Amino acid sequence: MKKNLYNTLLMIFLITLLLGVGIIPSIGGTIKIETNNYSDGNILYVGGTGPGNYTDIQEAVDNAEDGDTIFVYSGDYPADIVIDKSIILIGERRENTIIQDGSDGIFVFADGVTIMNFTISFCGGFWDKAGILIRSNDNTICYNNIVNNGVLNGIYLEFASFNYVFNNLIENCQYNGLKLSYSNYNYIYGNMISTNTGMGIIFHDSSNNNIFLNTVSQSYWGGINIYENSNDNLIFYNNLIENNIDNGYDISGNTWDNGAEGNYWDDYTGEDNNGDGIGDTPYQVPGNISKDNYPLMNIYEIPSKLVINGPINGKPNVLYEYSFSATDPNNDDIFYYIDWGDNSNTGWLGPYPSGEILTVSHSWSEKNTYIITARAKDTNGFLGFANNLEIYRSKSHIIYNLLINWFLEYFQMKVRTINS
């Protein structure tokens, strides 16, 4: 009875999520999305303790049928997962449901697959590998962390069309963040693509794609790069920040604004004399004749890089208070995620009003140097930049204090003996 109730509630959640209203761009800037994936099949479980739970994601996929949902409890699972059926694969908790240690994280052959709420780490091998590799159509890839991987593309769409890729974090991968080859009519939006050693987003032979509301930053070989035979792509509302070589590159002549607003370029040198938030002169995109005719003067949508304050020195097993704050350009409420650097985290806290200071206490059990890493996201799911604070917990002086107290007591006893 209890399990049937849980199944019903989970199904309601999935259908609400996957049939709900999201976002798709149009030239005029109206934003709407409809996702066609839904589940009318069975629910399989991975990592739980009840009867019928699988221990391995691939085993559950092999035993699933089209239309089934696979729910994966938090834990660590092996990579190189091959999906050849139209299923929903959903993790219990984005940061703690981890797929790792493989060549590809997840390889999707079937149409109509949804993958959400996973972290994919420590995968890679060569240029054609990926955290999530898609060679099919009509898939939804959302709310995943693809971080700290070797030589691979974070998400790779190859011969893949009509896919939705949104609100993923692709960070610290040793190749491209997101790659499209021979892939058309895809919607790529709301992703944070940062500090990858290849390109942020790269196109080859891919046309009619919509790329918007992404933040692409600190990519070693360039931000958004569009190469041969890639036409009629629409790119707007993206933040292009501190990318090496160029923030953008286009040899195929694509559209870099929606007719009213374009992208934020941190190397734009024009002015905004009328104060409308749009640059007065176009931004010339290197590579061809492409221009962003309406470059944005301010970073679009995402929360600010948060501020962390608190003691950087202390002792183990003592609670210390730390404050965290960020602001949102649209005054949306903000969630905070804090990793304490000792294999513990807060999960997402909030939401809190934009600009409100959040105070959280934590203690560390051992002497060491720790890195606090924190990040904000708004209620639309748009991630801000992570920020770090390095702290040092010195060795506790308990033994030292005991020795001092013993010495003082011994000295006082000797003085009393002499005086008597």
N, C-alpha and C positions, 0 to 999 in steps of 0.2 A: 504494500500500500504506500509506504513512504517513498520507495524508489519510483513508483508510478507517478506520484505527485511531483517528485523532483524532475522526472522526464518531461512532464507536462509544462512545468515552469520554465525549464531550459528551452523547450521547443518554442514557447511563446516569446521568450527573449530573442531567440535566433530569428524567428520570422519577423518580429518587430524591427530588429536591427537591419536585416537584409532586405526587407520590403519598404523600409522607411525612407524619408526624404533626405537626400544628401546634396551633393553639388556637381553640376556640369556647367561649363561656361558656354556662353553664346557671344557673338561679336558685339552685341550691345551691352554686355556685362551682366545680363540676367543669369543667375546661377541656380541650377537645378540638377538633380540626379535621380535616376531610378535604377535599382539593381535588380536583375531578374532572377538571381539565385535564391532559392528557398529549399527547405527540406521537408519532404513528406515521408521519409523513411525511418529506419530504426536509429537509435543512439547507441554507439559503442563507446566504452570507456577504457582509458589507458592510464595505468599508474595508481589506480585506486586499490582498496583492500577488499571490496565486496566480490561476490561471485560473478564470474563472467568478465572480469577486468583483464585486459591485456597488459603485459609488461613492456611491450615494444610497439612503437607507433607503426612500423612497417607491417607487423603481424596483424594489427587491427585493420590497416588499409587492405591487406590481402584478403581479409575475411569480410570486408564491407561490400555493399552493392551500391549501384547508382542511387542517389537520393539519400544515402545514409549520412549521419553526423557522427564524427569521432571527437569526443571530448577528452582532452588530455590534462590530467592533474599536474600541478607544479612538480618539477623534478628535472633530472638530467636524462637525456635520451640520445641515442646514436643518430648520426646524420646519414646522408645518402638515402633519403626516403624517396621512393618512386610512387607517384600517384597516377594511376591509369583509369580512375573511375570518377564520376561526377559526384563528389562528396564535399561536405563541409568539415574542415579540420580546424578545431578551435582549442586554444590553450586556456587553462584556468586563469593564469595571471601572466601578463606580458613579460615582466622582468624575471620571473622565476620558473617559467616553463621553457627549458633550454634544450636546443638541438645543437650538437657540437661534434667536433672531431671527425670530419669526413672530407670528401672531395667537393661534392655539391651538398648544400644543406637539404633542400627539397627540390625534386625534379618533377614537373607537372606535364604530363602528356595528354590528359583528358580535358575536354571542354567543361565549362560550368563548375569549376572548383573554387571554393572559398578557403583561404588560409588567413587566420588572424590570431593575434595574442601569443606570439612566440618570440624568443630571443634565439638567434642563430649566430654561433661564435666558433672560432678556431677551426674553420673549414677553409678549403682552398686547394690549389694545386697548379693550375695553369690558366691561361687567358680566357678560356671558354667555360670556366667553372663559375658557379654563382651560389650565393646564399639561397636564393629562390630562382630557379631556371624555368621559364615558361615556354613551352612549344605547343601551344593550343590557344583556344579562343574563349571569350566570354567568362573569364575568371575574375575573381575579386581578391586582391592581396592588400590587407590593411592591418594597421596597428601591430606591426612587428618591429623588433629591434634586430638589425643585421649589423653587428658590431664586432670589432677586433678579430677580423678574419685575415687569412693569408692572401695569396694571389688569386683573386676572384673578382667578379662583378657582384655588387650587392644584390641587385635584382637584374636579371637578364631576360628580355623578351626577344625571342628569335622565332620568326615565322609565327607570330602571335598577334592577333588583332581583337579589337573590341573588348579589351581588358580594362579593369579599374584598379589602379595602384595608388593608394592614398594613406596618408597619416602614418607612414613608416619612418623609422629612424635608421639611416644608413651611415655608419660612422666608423672611422679607423679601419678601413679595409684597404688592402694593398693592391688595389686596381681601381676600376671605375665604380662609381656609386650606382648608376643605373644605365643600362645599355639597351638600345633598341636596334635590331637588325631585321630587315624585311618584315617589319611590323607596322601595321596601319590602324588608324581609328581607335587609338588607345587614349585613356584619360589618366594623366599622371598629375596628382595634385596633393598639396598639404604635406609633402614629405620633407623631412630634415635630412639633408645630404651634406655631410661635413667631414673634413679632415681625412679624405681618402687620397691615396697617392697616385691615382690615375686622374681621370676626368670626372666631374660631378655627374653630368648627364651627357651621353654621346649617342648620335643617330648615324646609322648607315642604312641607305636604301629603305627609309621609313617615312611615310607621308600621312598627312591628315590626322596627326596626333595633336592633342590638346595638353599643354604643359603649363600649369598655373598654380599659384599659391605655394610653390616650393621654395625652400631656402637652400641655396647651394653655396657653400663657403669653404675656403681653404683647401681647394682641390689643387693638387700639385701640377697637373697638366691642363688646367683650364676648367671653367665653370660649365656652361652649356655649349657643347660643340656639335654642329650639324654639318655633316659631310655630304658626299655625292648622292644624287638620286633621292633626296629627302626634301619633298616639296609640300606646300600647303599646310605646314605645321603652324599652330597658333601658340605663341608663348607670351604670357602676360601675368602680372601680379606676382612675379617671382622676386626673391631677394638674392642678389648676386654680390657676394662679399668676400674680399681678400683671396680671390682665386688667383693662382700663379699663372703667368703668361697672359691670359685674357679671361675676363669674366664671361664673355660669350664669343662664339666664332661660328660663321655661317657662310658656306660657299654655294648654297642652293637658293638663297633669296626667299626666306620665310617671313611670316608676319610676327612682329615682336611687340604688338600692342593690340588692344581690342577696339580701336577706333576712338577711344576716349582716355584710356589709361594704359601705361605700359608696365615696366619693371623697375625695381630699385637697383641702381648700379653704384657701388661705392666709389667708383673712379669717374663718375660723371662730374664734369667741371662747369656745366652751365648754371644759369641763374633762374630764379623764380621771382620775377619782379612784381607780379600781381598777387603772389602769396596763395595761389590755388593748389599748391602741392605738386604741380606738374612743371617740369623744366621747360623753359621758353624755347630751347633749341633741341633738335633730335639728338639721340645718342647713336653714333655710327658704330654698328656691329662689325668687327673685323672679319675679313674673308671675302666679302662680296659687296653688294650695294644695299644690303639690309640695314634698316634703321628702326630704332625704337622712337616713334614720333612723339610719344608722351611719357618720357622717363619720370619716374616717381622721385620726389625729393627726400622721402623718408622711408625707413624700413616698413614693409607692409605686413600687417596682421599679427605677427608673432610677438609674444611677451618679451620684455627686455631681458638682457642677461642679468640674472639675479645677483643681489648683494648678500654676502655671508659675513657675519660678524660673530666673534667669540674668542675665547682664550686659545692661544696656539701652543701653550705649554701647560703641563699639569701632571697628575699622577694617576695610575690605574685605580679602578674601582671607586672613583669619585665622580659624581654627576656634575656635568658642566652644561651651561645654557648657551645655545647658539641661536642667532636670529637670522631670518631669511626674508627677503622682500624682492618683489618684481612688480613692474607695471605693464599694463596691456594697452596698446594704442587705441583700442575700441572700448576700453573700460570694461572688458569682459572679466568675470571672476577667474581666479587662478588656482590651479592645483600645484602642489610642490612634491617633489620626489627627492629623498635624501639617502645617499649611500654613505655609510659611516666609515668605510674602508676596512672594516673588520669582519666581512662576510655577513653584515646585517644591514637592513635598510628599513625605511618607514613605510614603503608602499606609497601610493599617491594620497596625499593629505589635502583635504579641502572639499569644496572650493572656498576661497577667501576673496574678499574684495580686492580689486587692483590697488596695489600700493600698501596694503595692510601688512604689518610686520608679524611674521610667524615666529614664535619662540619654542624651541624644542630642546629637551635635555637628553644627554647621552653619557654613558661611561664606557671606558675601555678596560678590559680585564688584564692586559699585559703591557709591559713597557715596549714601546715601538714608535716608529713614525707612521702616521696614518694620513690618508688623503680623503677629506670629506668632498664628495661630488654631489652637487645638487642641480636640479633643473626645474623649470616651470613650464606648464602648459595651460592654455586657456580652455574654456568650456566647450570650444569647437574642436578641441583635440590638437591644436597647433602647438608644436614644441618650440621652446626657446633654447638658447645656447646653454650648455652646461657651464658651471663655474666650479672651481676647486679651492679648497683651503687646506694647506699642509699643517699638520699639528704634530707635536711630540709629547708623548707621555713618558715622563722619567720614572725610574724605578722607585717603588714605594719605599719610604724610610722606616717602615715598621720595625725591622730588625735593628737598624741603627738606633732608633729611639729606645728600644728595649735595652740595648747595651748601655746607652747613656744613663737611663734610669737605674740600671743595675749598678753602674759605676758610682753614681751619686749616692745611692743607698749604702754602698760599701764604704765610700769615703766618709759619709756621715757617721756610720757605725764606728769606724776607726777613730774619728775625732772624739766621739763620746767615750770610747775606751781609754784614750790618752788622758782626757780631762778628768776621768774618774780615778 
